[in-house]
Amino acid sequence: MSRRTSPFSRRTDWPRQTNRITCVHEELKEQNIEIIDLTVSNPTRCGLAAPPEFLDALRDPAGLEYTADAHGLLCAREAVAGLFARRGLTVDPRDLFLTASTSEAYGFVFRLLADPGDTILFPTPSYPLFHFLGEINDVELGFYPLTYRDGWRIDMEGLVEALHPRVKALVTVNPNNPTGSYLSEEERRHLNKIAAERGMALISDEVFYEFPLGDAPGASLAGNAPALTFTLGGLSKYLGLPQMKLAWILVNGPEHLAAEARQRLEIIADTYLSVNTPVQCALPAWLSQADTVQAPILRRVRNNWEHLNREAAGLRGTQVLRAEGGWYAVLRVAPVRNEEEWVLKLLSKYHVFVHPGFFYDFEDGPCLVVSLLVPPDDFREGIGRVLSRVEQQSGS
Ligand SMILES: Cc1ncc(COP(=O)(O)O)c(C=O)c1O
């Protein structure tokens, strides 16, 4: 008798039940109830799409020619090097690899660094997609804590506890999604020391780097010399163009390691050659107009952030956690109910949708996460509803 086996891999056996929050959200939408969505963070749906003239750059006839280059076309990499030059950093285009997305860039770097069973450390709380990106690439996920005092910082003791011989790399999200914390100079030094001592790589996701909520961003790992370092960025945030599917990996570190990494990455990238040519040809023109898109995004997130802080000041029940950059804000609310109950209450009774902290693995709750990209009128109305309901229900 033949034994029946599943044709599917264990790594893709994810639980797929719809959670309660999504069910309630769907039901309300079916009833045509208008919901203020404070979670939208797709710039093309928030009135922050690039101007239509951006499409002109896609008409370059060079886009009709195909040249296979594992790194991506030189003209596009030179344009990416130019954006680092704006930060005052000289980047050699040979240290750059283009990918179709930052998610794909993570996949390439994980494949480069980790064998099945090796661990990569991720910050917590952070970006929920890491669970999937790790599992799809056969990476064991380890976590190091960020803790909040009057700002979010890496808990260095917790980080050291998370280290073990099979940790191959550490991911930092700079600034982090959704806590909005940049790396400090001191944290950068600590990470470099640990990574160099242990022969471990650093992966710095800097997709939100250009969006400080204050005057200046924090420390960057682009150009980092003491440890093998991969700095990731991409158009989905840099120019608010997620649909154009272009991102980059910058490789730095001690030259013998960086050279080996480049050669191995060349083979990974050459296997896919996943970035399309018209977008690469359009990149120099787009990046030369970065301010056209970045300035309105920055204005939006800063105005919403200021509004939120102004409105929450002095109100009972809500603490806006300090953030330094990025597109999100975290509200710690009165512990009169748990995060799921808060989100369901706000959604079903007050028709405003926020994310619960547990989507991002927050531990000190209850926390609610909102996007700062939400159009101003919706943001004001939605935040008004959240703050007043929380104050009302958090007692005296
Ligand atoms: C921290 C972080 N990294 C990466 C990404 C994904 O970027 P991409 O669209 O380039 O895959 C996101 C998307 O929200 C993100 O928040």
PDBQT file of the ligand as one rigid body, heavy atoms in Angstrom, charges set to zero:
ROOT
HETATM    1  C1  LIG A 401      10.856  48.056   7.668  1.00  0.00    +0.000 C 
HETATM    2  C2  LIG A 401      10.440  47.638   6.299  1.00  0.00    +0.000 A 
HETATM    3  N1  LIG A 401      11.316  47.015   5.489  1.00  0.00    +0.000 NA
HETATM    4  C3  LIG A 401      10.975  46.615   4.253  1.00  0.00    +0.000 A 
HETATM    5  C4  LIG A 401       9.710  46.841   3.761  1.00  0.00    +0.000 A 
HETATM    6  C5  LIG A 401       9.332  46.344   2.397  1.00  0.00    +0.000 C 
HETATM    7  O1  LIG A 401       9.841  47.104   1.400  1.00  0.00    +0.000 OA
HETATM    8  P1  LIG A 401       9.667  46.650  -0.129  1.00  0.00    +0.000 P 
HETATM    9  O2  LIG A 401       8.361  47.161  -0.585  1.00  0.00    +0.000 OA
HETATM   10  O3  LIG A 401      10.832  47.286  -0.817  1.00  0.00    +0.000 OA
HETATM   11  O4  LIG A 401       9.751  45.143  -0.135  1.00  0.00    +0.000 OA
HETATM   12  C6  LIG A 401       8.765  47.479   4.559  1.00  0.00    +0.000 A 
HETATM   13  C7  LIG A 401       7.393  47.712   4.075  1.00  0.00    +0.000 C 
HETATM   14  O5  LIG A 401       6.530  48.222   4.742  1.00  0.00    +0.000 OA
HETATM   15  C8  LIG A 401       9.138  47.881   5.861  1.00  0.00    +0.000 A 
HETATM   16  O6  LIG A 401       8.249  48.467   6.674  1.00  0.00    +0.000 OA
ENDROOT
TORSDOF 0
